[in-house]
């Protein structure tokens, strides 16, 4: 299926290649570079590029293109999903997935790729199995390896692959047994000029960090499971049980993993926690424009709106801006025309505002497009959909684990049209 | 193993001898550049006796290979270093690997050896590989068999002549019953012999049943293969659709009504002639077993299921995939790109299914352009009379975007909406005309082109727009737009008789400076005007033709010569010139603006070929539905009589054996219910018992399993059917092979122990908590929840089953029985809006989809009453009605029995004295003589268990409250002359008091 993999950095150099079948000349990437040149933005490179003898399927993550070479029919999502899994694994192993990190760990990278794909077909993609086979590099281990000349290759055999629960390592032991769950929700919304919601959705995930000894069997129940009508699970979740009782029952993988993600799309359920008042006008004939922006909280259930960041792509005609923020700092890049305002926390008593003027190119006509305003924010200790975990029980092991649940709401793709 | 894999890379490098050596890049740092040109250094390092130096050298070599450098000359030095310390890193001696792969006691080492052996791409070892694969295919470890399946495509690509032998191996492995092997062998099947669909028959049902447990990558491959399989084996579920739409739905359902309606008779007759469609149970099985996978975290799996439903499901059921696909749109932009392409194709065929999600396709300014354009495509496809105004309003904001390519795409989308939906054509046209005054020339040009197409549909109405556009020729510079305007004026010159000649005059002036396409249109305009209005334009036309005659472009010279001959009558001119007017001013059909995604669905959705709209190498065509279904009995698997056991004990025993995590998940329903409640037994009884599919697929069996599929668990009526008993047989086999394994090698018995340990764990959680004693069963009191009359035919009763509620030990399980006394089926019975006292909780029963008339259905729900006798109020809903109902528990049901010894009882009782002890005296009732009557009455009043007791005069009972777990101890002491004394010790005084009252009442009757 997957024939070869090329890693291309942002300046267009191939800095790593790996072939699973025969060697495909790197000149095949020329077609990719061509497409890259045609695309105005890096993310506009088509993910699938046909060439006379091969097909190139690529993903862009961390400003690195992962270009897979395919020779015959294969579902494109299969390859894309796998490439993303590779990136996730690298990130898991090296903390970051940058060109430097990959080059520093080239041997581990090779070992990982060799284990993840066999003759082009995915073999071991579960991070728990991989970690058993190839130990992630740590500073201590690097030192030890340099002195003793040993490698990161695990001494053990990959027993995980034989397990009935392939995602969990066997023989896990911790002195502090703990299980943490983070309920993180992101609001995607488009708000129109007048402040009414055009579309709003909540994308939620429950990320877990489970460090429990042995083979614990967990059940997690919710106060309001009806909210979750559109979910996707980690393979460890027993689907039938969820269908019947709306309870999540699972043997967790060891370490960090995403237990489930869900989607709340019905609009009346989505509370919009901030509002924006704006007045961005350009006058015909004058080289000045007015810019006024005020932010305020709404429907936050008394929780503070934090780490607010407002950004807006101003029209090309804008030369510079002269603004006055009531709090925080703002920057304007005259080349990319990107205005961003780091607001910080919204104080409901004194609403943050950004007011001032924009100077336009002299003689240029009034721009007819209006900028959209993108907003980022965080609200701690609240899940905006109202999802609440009822209880977490553990079966199968005797010790008492430490359990913790955290809620957070963030802005996803939150846009205000003006 | 990994060091040997590094070695393979090394070999990969060495096989690329012919590759040009890339220039050294001095800029790159670290191990990527240092010293690699001096291979001698590396050789020295490899030859040294310091391990760290060797390691460093090896790292550099790997880095070289990573950059595509040729490291072949280092090959000998590396090989020398691969000392044969242990078998896992030994050098490639194929026969040695074969030996290992066959004889090593550890299955992982056998598998690794085979993997290494099959990765050596040298033709000379083909026979050895073949032998090793054959051996491994009958290995007792599923992991080794999986590796064998992986090795098949490798060998096939090395030597395609081995195909026949390999197919034999594939056939053998396809019959394998483990999930580990299934994905890999189907992959091998697809690579080696995708045309041998006959190999699938016998394994079809097994693959469907195993699917949910196969690893995610295997799932994708299996689902795609099964889609093709189903297309060859089953009938089109939507075959009658088109006929039905014409003839009206009634004709299908009630053919006796058709006499009166003569116009429908014909259509109805057509429908009747076709056998009424009944879905093959195997077809249904596939749809049912893939549906849960829509919830997978892997986008490829979700897409695979979506395409399966799109290609195979009846129209009414396809809708379920929309939600899952919309969810994928939140993923990475590459995933979004592929999903949107597929959604675009789906929306053309089945618009309705995505309409509820219209707003999810709204475009954000931060989307990449390619995503924006695709979303636009979907929005355009979704547009219809009802939502067009919303969509157009949305489009209006897009036109103001800064991304001009996107604006152009939006204008085209508006054009398409206008052609498809007649009502808004004028609105769109007006909007587009307004855009003509836009400052951006690209926008104007695109509008002109779209307007031209729209005007062609009804030119006579819009002469003012044509006039307006004529004026634009002064300003617009984009050639395509200019050409469009000129064509319009020429084509409709009769509508603008005054302006057209003037435009030609202006154009004649600027002719030499125009682009080629504009010049061609000027010639066109001149010719048309000459034919309609030769008086005014004769000279102008000749001038233009002369200019064209000396143009640099031969196309234009050619066109000029052609037009001159045709329109200017000379004595030499041929017969054609008579028809010049007809030729130039013929009525031209309006262009059809259609989606580029039209007809793309002849490619299997989700495939590479679909995405590219071109056949990719190795693409397997999606076959058309057969006219009549091939013999369904080919999928039957012979089942020995003895496996058809249905006794609960045996089944249970098997469940314990079953080693797969999610298998036991799948089966946990029946296991639980078998032990902890009889609800599923009742469900089973109420299901129509299925006839086996091989009896006659044309009739009853299909519909039987249809309704079975609505059922929550896989343990429905179809359990008795062939497919299921087949998997039972599988389990047996598994068990047998498991035993064999346990005998053979030590490590595997360890594994078995581990497996059974896991299974035990799994079962433990689904079983009642161990300290709870099994309930002593008497006849249960049934209470009425909803009377037949108030419920309008739906009668509901409940009783306290006294079994621990699975899932939450703090809940009292309430068994609810629905009886449908009406003539129509009740649908979607469920609980709505519970009104509870604070702290109380309800675990709702799973919704009952359909309750046919006269049927009875039983479900279990859990209520946490918080140890109080407060009632739980909620609404019971059917698809039409809502009923307010109340469940009030007698105090005796708020507890569960526990086992205690006499000593424990006395000790606990000692701690619950004073306020916590309530004593009442009573006279026993007439019939209440003897211990066993007392015991029975107490136990039927309260869910307690008896505590052994030395004295004959005393009976003791113990239990604990369900929510808080407080102990409840009851002592009944009988005295002479029917006098007796009841003592209750309980921390919760209220419960104690009420319980004493209840027991008194029960005993004094």
Interface residues (C-beta under 8 A of the other chain):
Chain A: X14 X15 X16 X17 X18 X19 X21 X22 X23 X25 X26 X40 X41 X43 X44 X46 X47 X48 X50 X55 X58 X59 X60 X61 X70 X71 X72 X73 X74 X75 X76 X77 X78 X80 X81 X82 X84 X103 X104 X106 X107 X109 X110 X111 X114 X115 X118 X119 X121 X122 X123 X125 X133 X134 X145 X146 X147 X148 X149 X151 X153 X157 X158 X159 X161 X162 X163 X164 X165 X166 X170 X188 X190 X192 X198 X199 X201 X203 X215 X217 X219 X221 X230 X231 X232 X233 X234 X235 X238 X239 X240 X241 X243 X244 X245 X246 X247 X249 X251 X258 X261 X263 X265 X267 X313 X315 X316 X365 X368 X369 X370 X372 X374 X390 X395 X396 X413 X415 X417
Chain B: X1 X2 X3 X5 X6 X8 X9 X12 X13 X15 X16 X19 X28 X30 X31 X32 X50 X51 X52 X54 X55 X58 X59 X62 X63 X66 X67 X68 X106 X107 X108 X109 X115 X118 X119 X121 X141 X143 X150 X153 X154 X157 X184 X187 X212 X215 X216 X217 X220 X224 X292 X295 X296 X297 X298 X299 X300 X302 X303 X304 X323 X324 X326 X327 X330 X332 X333 X334 X335 X337 X338 X339 X357 X359 X360 X362 X364 X365 X366 X368 X369 X370 X394 X397 X400 X401 X402 X438 X439 X440 X606 X607 X608 X609 X611 X612 X614 X616 X617 X618 X619 X620 X659 X660 X661 X662 X665 X666 X668 X669 X712 X713 X751 X754 X755 X757 X758 X759 X761 X762 X764 X765 X806 X807 X808 X841 X843 X844 X846
